[in-house]
Amino acid sequence: MSKVKSVIGCEISANEIKAVEMAKNGTSYSILAMGSIPLEEGVVEEGFIRDADKFNTAITELLAAGNFQSSNVAICVNNENVLMRYASFPKVESDKLHNMVLLQAQEFIPIPIQEMEVDYVVAGESVDDEELPQTNVMLVAARRQMLESYINIFTASKLQVVDIDSSLLSYCRGLNSICGGVKYGVVNLTDDVLNFIVVHGEEISMVRSITIPERNQEAVANMFKLLRDGAGYSEEDIETVEKFLTSETSSTISYYAMQNSEPIDKIYFIMNSKAAKDIVAYLRENIYIPIEKPAFYPELQAAEGKDLYDYASCIGTAAANLEG
């Protein structure tokens, strides 16, 4: 019997590292190991690993405690150093699109392009104001310095980085199999950014990412930190976060409705925090579009005591990097 290849999907945030090792046999996937470990304050800040020694200690401890076997790691990130922009370009032959996107990407990215690694996802086709065909793409740009530091630090831990992915796109891959073909929005809150994306099948029709405003940063940071440390959360902080999310989600929905004739059917709320259930309940009362916390990957079996919702980005990234 041939050996089944496995890949570890690993998500890094300011507060913790999460990892899932997956294998593929034929057309089915399986989870071999999964786990998480908290990070001390200051180890990861603003998307950068500031203390390589403590990070290496944490990732080594996580993989050993969880009995992870693979050395191949696909990293997924979602912080202020990852920018996503929706863009449209004149339609060209598929073999010419790549060069066109890279040449014109600077028009859509507010950071010098030489500091970024740029990729894109084709998001469908449309016509411009003159009825000429155009190709829509979602640009994904990440600071080169951040990516290189991740690769160097993981290599020092004797791990091979096979891919660096966007957590948000990984979530969408997981949602496409359960959304039933409807046009859906994703609201994703991390301790760094708030993302909103609209997807219909394989087409992305809008993406918006904002850095957490200064007036809300403390409440968001406290919520993630307190929940990570097992101390519960402050009602005042949750109320601040709920109002912030309601305001931003409502304004984004309104903007989308003005630009598009077809409405969003439902919204999936994603936040790796135990507060997600309470926040979803609040959003349901204050936003007219149905909102739910998605049940990711119902065909997979999670490790005891683990929730697939909390590891969805790791699973999607690992699965995307498994050989067919």
WOWO-V191310 format. One line per field, one symbol per residue. burial: I if it has 16 or more other ideal C-beta (glycine too) atoms within 10 Angstrom, else O. A space follows every 10 residues. Layout:
burial=???
This chain:
burial=OOOOOIIIII IIIIIIIIII IIIIOOOOIO IIIIIIIOIO OOIIOOIOIO OOOOIIOIIO OIIOOIOIOI OIIIIIIIII IIIIIIIIIO IOOOOOIOOI IOOOIOOIIO OOIOOIOIII IOIIOOOOOO OOOIIIIIII IIIOOIIOII IOIIOOIOIO IIOIIIIIII IIIIIIOOIO OOIIIIIIII IIIIIIIIII OOIIIIIIIO OIOOOIOOII IIIIIIIIOO OOIOOOIIOI IIOIIIOIIO OIIOOIOOOO OOOIOOIIII IIIIIIOOII OIIOOOIOIO IOOIOIIOOI OIOOOIOIII IIIIIIIIII IIOO
